[in-house]
């Protein structure tokens, strides 16, 4: 009866997405995709001949990107052999059906299995996709209702657990796979331990009853504690009572009053008092995800700035402003929720739907952090650190607190350590070297150049070229430019090039263009006026590396 409703999906786009996900996870086994109304949520079915059942309304209503997330999740279940684990659990449950401890552990394993699968799914996608994966789960939960769920299957959405999973994704930071493995081992050991206890308990009904009652009480207490934690996170998206805030402050004050001389008072920071952070904060490293499958790539850098006053933290040229429990960015104001870890403090947006998501972490000197740099980058945790992460370009920046008296010298030293990446335009034959932490935002369709962004998008480099069909000269182009701009601060013209610099909306623009009889090559650099000293050396390097050997030819 069920088989008659399992129709092989013939949607070419769906098959293409599923095959791409299967190959990206290095799964050799062929998997049939079934267009089904038997299940209400995407479901993996079968051990020997696995199938992924997709409800017909999901195929119709979900985008290709959302289907990608669904298939990655289900293929991870397949790769981890979760169906086999379900069969084993079901077999044990059939034998010990009378034991409530086994039932409780069975349900706990299913919950932790989904959380673990979510974590592994997040490891397969870019950080700036986390919000969209979370929204996909919410969308699935919206159409989910109790329907047929086969015993040898795993479904992506269980409505009772969706809230906990959404909170996990919102607060998730990539960590080594070993922790996921350890978590699963702990659950398995707990299962084995409970089974041993249940066997010994059969020999003595009174002892068994007492043991079961204690286990139930303990499990209820744990679930109550988890619900309290979830409720706390959820309540922060609307309001937090003053009594709760007082309680949190009282519980954490003993560990955050700078008893070890760290200089960073986490309780004050949570209350909006940043006096313990006063000083110079220097960028020491950044990471950006180039979205090519390699994950985060770390580099040492000092292009971004962080200024702190007693009541405000400002990142870049006002890109981000933190005051108390409010964060302001280009999209408006957002509420922050805090998590005090004793020697560190996490602040993140309560709005899980925010288009630009931020996470700010404050680490006291010596605190263990979850920063995992690569490419030889080292983070000195003997200093107070502030780490800013955003899903915008998957950018993560690390700032260290330095002595104010040495701030200028440190800044100069850091700027000299900037490294550059070569760019060569294959069509117009010009070349240039640009800061290697810049990422390509847009490529010209005609192959004339690129637009690149700094990690925090406060600076932009536009590389361009074109054929000189109007027979322009440096003088004619500069004259035309000056007629359209009244805020020019600097200009210079030579035989075959001109340079002009102007200001606009607290930004400085620097343009250089070289013009020949056949074509012209140029670049425009836009950067915050507040970072002028840092960019003087960058402009010098751009000018020295800019080569235009083919301007007398058309292309």
Helices and strands as residue ranges (DSSP letters): G 3-5, E 7-8, H 12-24, E 32-36, E 43-45, E 51-55, H 56-61, H 64-79, H 82-95, H 100-124, G 127-129, H 130-143, E 153-155, G 159-161, H 162-171, H 177-202, H 205-235, H 242-256, H 266-270, G 275-277, E 280-289, E 296-299, E 305-309, E 312-315, E 320-323, E 326-329, E 332-340, E 344-349, E 358-363, E 385-390, G 392-394, E 395-402, G 404-406, H 407-416, E 420-424, E 430-435, E 439-443, E 450-453, E 460-467, H 474-482, E 488-493, E 497-504, E 507-515, E 519-528, G 529-531, H 532-545, E 547-548
